[in-house]
Amino acid sequence: MEANEKAHRPRPPYYIGFGGRIMITINSFLHREALNDIIRRWMYAEARPTDADLLTRLVHFNHVYLSRYLELFSGYIFRDLHHKEISSRPVQLKGELKDALVAEPPYRNERINELIRDYRRNPGRFYRETPFHSTLYFHSQNGNYLGSSRIKRVRRLAEKSARRIIDRIFDEIKRHADIMADERARSLGIPREKLLTTPEDMTDEFLQAENRILEDLRLKRPLLDTGKQLVINDVAGVKVILEESEQQRLMTLLNRLPDCKVLEEEQHLGRYNATNLIVRYRPPRKEILARPLGWGLLSIMQARGFSPYETRAAFVEFVDSGEEDVHLEIIHSTYQEMLESEIGRCIHEDRIIEQRLRQQYRGPLARNIQCLMEYLFTFPTSRQRELGELPIRLWNRYLPDYFDEILKQLFHIPTDHSFD
């Protein structure tokens, strides 16, 4: 591509004005409103040809930016907390984290010995093959495990986005059903609390309310009147092992950092004991942009028609024109509680399964939202350059087999009839 052609290539519309309610905001990313707008429009089946390029930048550029600021932030936290040189190791599977946890325990007791013994006796029971995009941190001298940083995988991000939207829509359906019950009580001239509602009436009112939401989506009418913003703050996360007597040091450190502010603090007590912090952080842009882009991103963008030169220039513009602050999650717990969360009484993977089983609303609309979010976040990882008509309309009904076929087609995987 000639220089004058490059100069006339349209700049990506990262900031887009739009009407309607904000659907979901991913605060660990840059250009959150642009991604927000795509999610909102796709729920109404309003994809644009330019979304293919824009979505690719939003997902891949954010992944690179997030990886770099998380590495800088985590390295600083672990070095400052321990006042020693640290080493780090990238990992791709949860088994690597679990192995590191049990390799050099900082102390022992009966429960710790029991957990480590159970793990080593039958490690395959502990979800070792779970994909895990993470960096582990260790003392350089004694090799003790200090904690980790991790980036939420695309599938988990899609799943969490879908769950937040589904829960909100479920609340909206229940609100409409309650309105219908109120109207029925008024028509009978009795107070709502005196209304006797059979299970059949409740089901009928719920289905009517659900159909109204589906019709709102089909006719592109606004929905979700509450105005409460849906946010995801934990795409980037850090886990820190600190015994109780040391945990205040982390808060002191965070409060001392000029580009960091603790926004939320939540303590978990019970089967899972830890403290969750949501932190607003201003990454050092110059330091992030000083590093060259890796071949992985350059090859993805080249497959979509962008030279390495154009990709580097687009990434610089993406970062420079993005929000100054991002949100990330910090979880701190003791070594024993960290063991409990990985190989003990409250294994993280078990909690994910429980979350999926607890989801109240499981109708066709919920399944469609889940598939749409997975398609949206998966599309940029494919080699498909053109975005045609969206294969999912939230108001239609599909069998699960159809969703399987959609993802196969996205990656050009042969389907059964291809072997006829």
C-alpha positions in Angstrom: 0.0 0.0 0.0 1.4 3.4 -1.0 2.0 6.1 1.6 -0.8 8.3 0.2 -3.3 5.4 0.4 -2.3 4.8 4.0 -2.9 8.4 4.8 -6.5 8.2 3.4 -7.5 5.0 5.2 -10.4 6.1 7.5 -9.5 6.3 11.1 -11.3 3.8 13.3 -14.4 5.3 15.0 -13.4 4.4 18.6 -15.8 6.8 20.2 -19.3 6.5 18.9 -22.3 8.4 20.0 -25.4 6.2 20.4 -28.9 6.2 21.9 -30.5 3.7 24.2 -29.3 2.2 27.4 -25.7 1.3 28.0 -25.5 -2.5 27.9 -22.2 -3.5 29.5 -18.9 -1.7 30.2 -15.6 -3.6 30.5 -13.5 -1.3 32.6 -10.2 -3.1 32.1 -10.3 -2.2 28.4 -9.7 1.0 26.5 -12.4 2.4 24.2 -15.1 0.9 26.4 -17.9 2.9 24.8 -17.1 1.6 21.3 -17.2 -2.0 22.5 -20.3 -1.2 24.5 -22.0 0.2 21.3 -21.2 -3.0 19.3 -22.7 -5.2 22.0 -25.9 -3.0 22.2 -26.3 -3.0 18.4 -25.7 -6.7 18.0 -28.4 -7.4 20.5 -30.7 -5.7 18.0 -29.0 -7.5 15.0 -27.6 -4.2 13.8 -24.1 -5.2 12.7 -22.2 -2.9 10.4 -19.5 -4.0 7.8 -17.0 -1.8 9.7 -17.5 -3.8 12.9 -15.2 -6.6 11.6 -12.2 -4.3 11.6 -13.2 -2.3 14.7 -14.0 -5.4 16.8 -10.6 -6.9 15.8 -8.8 -3.8 17.1 -10.9 -3.6 20.2 -10.2 -7.2 21.2 -6.6 -7.7 20.1 -5.2 -4.2 20.9 -6.9 -4.3 24.3 -5.4 -7.7 25.0 -1.9 -6.4 24.2 -2.4 -3.2 26.2 -3.9 -5.1 29.2 -1.1 -7.7 29.1 1.6 -4.9 29.3 0.0 -2.8 32.0 -0.8 -5.9 34.1 2.9 -7.0 33.8 4.2 -3.6 34.9 1.7 -3.3 37.7 2.1 -6.8 39.1 5.9 -6.7 39.0 5.9 -3.5 40.9 3.5 -4.8 43.6 5.4 -8.0 44.2 8.8 -6.3 44.3 7.7 -3.6 46.7 5.9 -6.0 49.0 8.8 -8.4 49.4 11.8 -6.0 49.0 13.6 -8.7 47.0 14.3 -9.7 43.5 11.5 -11.7 42.0 11.2 -14.0 39.1 8.2 -14.8 36.9 7.0 -17.5 34.7 4.1 -17.4 32.2 1.8 -20.4 32.3 -1.1 -21.7 30.2 -2.8 -24.3 32.4 -4.2 -24.3 35.9 -2.1 -27.4 36.8 1.0 -25.3 36.6 -0.3 -22.9 39.2 -1.5 -25.8 41.5 1.9 -27.5 41.2 3.7 -24.2 42.1 1.4 -23.8 45.2 2.3 -27.2 46.6 6.0 -27.2 45.7 7.5 -25.1 48.5 4.9 -24.5 51.3 6.0 -21.4 53.4 4.7 -23.3 56.5 3.0 -26.5 57.4 0.0 -27.7 59.5 -2.3 -30.6 59.5 -4.8 -29.2 57.0 -2.1 -28.0 54.6 -0.4 -31.5 54.7 -3.8 -33.1 54.1 -4.5 -30.9 51.0 -1.1 -31.4 49.5 -1.3 -35.2 50.1 -4.8 -35.3 48.4 -3.6 -33.3 45.4 -0.5 -35.4 44.9 -2.4 -38.7 45.3 -4.8 -37.9 42.5 -4.0 -34.6 40.7 -6.4 -35.3 37.8 -9.3 -34.5 40.0 -8.3 -30.9 40.3 -9.1 -29.4 36.9 -5.4 -29.3 35.9 -6.1 -28.9 32.2 -8.2 -25.7 32.7 -6.8 -23.0 30.3 -5.2 -20.2 32.4 -3.5 -17.2 30.8 -1.3 -16.1 33.7 2.1 -15.2 35.1 3.4 -16.7 38.3 5.7 -14.8 40.6 8.4 -16.3 42.9 11.2 -15.2 45.2 14.3 -15.4 43.1 16.4 -16.7 46.1 14.2 -19.4 47.7 11.7 -20.1 44.9 8.6 -19.5 47.1 5.4 -18.8 45.3 4.2 -15.2 45.9 1.1 -14.9 43.7 0.0 -14.4 40.1 -1.5 -12.1 37.6 -4.1 -13.4 35.1 -6.2 -12.2 32.2 -9.7 -13.5 31.9 -10.0 -15.7 28.8 -12.2 -14.7 25.9 -14.7 -17.5 26.6 -15.0 -16.5 30.3 -15.3 -12.9 29.4 -18.1 -13.7 26.9 -19.8 -15.9 29.5 -19.6 -13.3 32.2 -20.9 -10.5 29.9 -23.8 -12.8 28.9 -24.6 -13.7 32.5 -24.8 -10.0 33.5 -27.0 -9.1 30.6 -29.2 -12.2 31.2 -29.7 -11.4 34.9 -30.7 -7.9 34.0 -33.1 -9.0 31.3 -34.5 -11.6 33.8 -35.2 -8.8 36.3 -36.9 -6.8 33.5 -39.1 -9.8 32.6 -40.1 -10.3 36.3 -40.9 -6.5 36.5 -43.2 -6.8 33.5 -44.8 -9.9 35.0 -45.4 -8.1 38.3 -47.0 -5.2 36.4 -49.4 -7.7 34.8 -50.2 -9.2 38.2 -50.9 -5.7 39.5 -53.3 -5.0 36.6 -55.1 -8.3 37.2 -55.5 -7.4 40.9 -56.9 -4.0 40.0 -59.3 -5.5 37.5 -60.7 -7.7 40.3 -60.8 -4.7 42.7 -58.5 -6.3 45.3 -55.1 -5.4 46.8 -52.2 -7.1 45.1 -51.2 -9.0 48.3 -54.7 -10.6 48.3 -54.4 -11.9 44.8 -54.3 -15.6 44.6 -52.1 -16.6 41.7 -51.9 -20.2 40.5 -48.6 -21.6 39.1 -50.3 -21.7 35.7 -51.1 -17.9 35.9 -47.5 -17.2 37.1 -46.1 -19.1 34.1 -48.4 -17.4 31.7 -47.6 -13.9 33.0 -43.9 -14.7 32.8 -44.1 -16.0 29.2 -46.1 -12.9 28.2 -43.5 -10.6 29.8 -40.7 -12.6 28.0 -42.5 -12.3 24.7 -42.8 -8.5 25.2 -39.0 -8.3 25.7 -38.5 -10.4 22.6 -40.8 -8.1 20.6 -39.0 -5.0 22.0 -35.7 -6.4 20.6 -37.2 -7.4 17.3 -38.8 -4.0 16.8 -35.6 -2.3 18.1 -37.4 -0.6 21.0 -35.3 0.5 24.0 -35.4 -1.9 27.0 -33.8 -2.1 30.4 -35.2 1.1 32.0 -33.4 0.9 35.3 -30.4 3.0 34.2 -28.1 1.0 36.4 -24.8 0.4 34.6 -23.6 -3.1 34.0 -19.8 -3.3 34.5 -17.0 -5.8 34.5 -14.0 -4.8 36.5 -11.9 -8.0 36.7 -10.7 -8.9 33.2 -7.2 -8.1 34.6 -6.5 -9.5 38.0 -3.7 -10.1 40.5 -3.6 -12.6 43.4 -1.3 -12.0 46.3 -0.4 -14.4 49.1 0.0 -12.5 52.4 -0.5 -13.7 55.9 -2.9 -11.8 58.0 -0.2 -9.9 59.9 1.1 -8.6 56.5 -2.0 -7.8 54.6 -2.2 -4.1 55.7 1.1 -3.6 53.8 -0.7 -4.1 50.6 -3.2 -1.4 51.3 -0.4 0.9 52.4 1.4 0.3 49.2 -1.7 0.9 47.0 -2.6 4.1 48.8 1.0 5.3 48.3 1.0 4.8 44.5 0.3 8.1 42.7 -1.4 6.4 39.7 -3.5 4.0 41.7 -6.7 4.3 43.8 -8.7 1.6 45.6 -12.3 2.0 44.7 -13.9 -1.0 46.3 -13.0 -3.5 49.1 -15.1 -6.7 49.7 -14.3 -9.4 52.2 -15.4 -13.0 51.5 -15.9 -15.1 54.7 -17.0 -18.7 54.9 -15.9 -21.5 52.6 -13.8 -19.0 50.7 -11.9 -16.4 52.7 -10.2 -13.6 50.9 -10.4 -9.9 50.2 -11.3 -8.5 46.8 -10.1 -5.0 45.8 -11.1 -3.1 42.7 -8.4 -0.6 41.8 -8.3 2.2 39.3 -4.9 2.4 37.7 -3.4 4.8 35.2 -0.9 2.8 33.1 2.3 4.4 31.9 1.5 4.8 28.2 5.0 5.8 27.0 6.5 2.7 28.6 3.9 0.5 27.1 4.2 1.9 23.6 8.0 1.7 23.7 7.9 -2.1 23.3 7.6 -3.5 19.8 4.5 -5.5 18.9 4.9 -9.2 18.8 4.6 -11.3 15.7 1.4 -12.9 16.8 -0.6 -9.6 16.7 1.2 -8.5 13.5 0.3 -11.7 11.7 -3.4 -11.5 12.8 -3.6 -7.9 11.5 -1.7 -8.8 8.3 -4.3 -11.5 7.6 -6.9 -8.7 7.8 -5.0 -6.5 5.3 -2.9 -4.3 7.6 0.9 -4.1 7.1 3.1 -4.2 10.2 3.7 -0.5 9.8 -0.1 0.2 9.8 -0.6 -2.0 12.7 2.0 -0.3 14.8 0.6 3.1 13.9 -3.0 2.0 14.7 -1.9 0.6 18.1 -0.2 3.9 19.1 -3.4 5.8 18.1 -5.5 3.3 19.9 -3.6 3.8 23.2 -3.1 7.5 22.9 -6.8 8.1 22.2 -8.1 5.7 24.9 -9.2 6.3 28.4 -6.5 7.3 30.9 -7.6 4.9 33.6 -8.5 1.2 33.8 -9.9 -1.0 36.5 -8.3 -4.2 37.7 -9.0 -6.7 40.5 -6.6 -7.6 43.4 -7.4 -10.6 45.6 -5.3 -11.2 48.7 -5.5 -14.2 51.0 -3.3 -16.4 53.2 -1.3 -19.3 51.8 -3.7 -21.8 53.3 -6.8 -20.1 51.9 -5.1 -19.9 48.5 -4.7 -23.7 48.8 -8.4 -24.1 49.7 -9.4 -22.1 46.6 -7.3 -24.3 44.3 -7.3 -27.8 45.7 -9.5 -27.6 48.9 -13.0 -27.0 50.0 -13.9 -24.2 47.6 -12.1 -25.0 44.3 -12.4 -22.1 41.8 -13.5 -24.4 39.0 -16.3 -25.9 41.2 -17.5 -22.4 41.9 -17.7 -21.7 38.2 -19.8 -24.8 37.7 -22.1 -23.8 40.6 -22.5 -20.3 39.1 -23.7 -21.9 35.8 -26.1 -24.2 37.6 -27.5 -21.3 39.8 -28.5 -19.2 36.8 -32.2 -18.7 37.2 -33.2 -17.8 33.7 -32.4 -20.5 31.1 -34.9 -19.9 28.3 -34.2 -19.5 24.6 -33.4 -15.8 25.0 -30.7 -16.6 27.6 -29.1 -19.2 25.4 -29.2 -16.8 22.4 -27.4 -14.1 24.5 -24.7 -16.5 25.5 -24.1 -17.6 22.0 -24.1 -14.0 20.7 -21.5 -12.9 23.2 -19.3 -15.9 22.5 -19.6 -15.2 18.7 -18.8 -11.5 19.3 -15.6 -12.1 21.3 -14.6 -15.1 19.2 -14.9 -13.4 15.8 -11.7 -11.4 16.0 -9.7 -14.6 16.7 -10.8 -16.1 13.4 -9.3 -15.4 10.0 -12.6 -14.2 8.7 -12.3 -10.7 7.4 -15.9 -9.8 6.3 -18.8 -9.6 8.7 -22.1 -10.2 6.9 -25.5 -10.7 8.5 -25.3 -11.8 12.1 -26.2 -15.5 12.4 -28.1 -15.0 15.7 -31.2 -13.0 16.3 -32.2 -12.9 20.0 -35.9 -13.1 19.3 -35.6 -16.3 17.2 -35.3 -19.9 18.5 -32.5 -22.3 17.7 -31.3 -25.7 18.8 -27.9 -26.0 20.4 -26.7 -27.8 17.3 -27.1 -24.6 15.3 -24.7 -22.7 17.7 -22.1 -25.4 17.1 -22.4 -25.0 13.4 -21.9 -21.2 13.6 -18.6 -21.6 15.4 -17.4 -24.3 13.0 -18.2 -22.1 10.0 -16.3 -19.2 11.6 -13.1 -21.3 11.7 -13.9 -23.2 8.5 -14.1 -26.5 10.3 -15.8 -29.1 8.1 -19.3 -30.1 9.2 -20.8 -33.6 8.9 -22.3 -33.0 5.5 -18.9 -32.0 4.2 -17.9 -35.7 4.3 -20.9 -36.9 2.1 
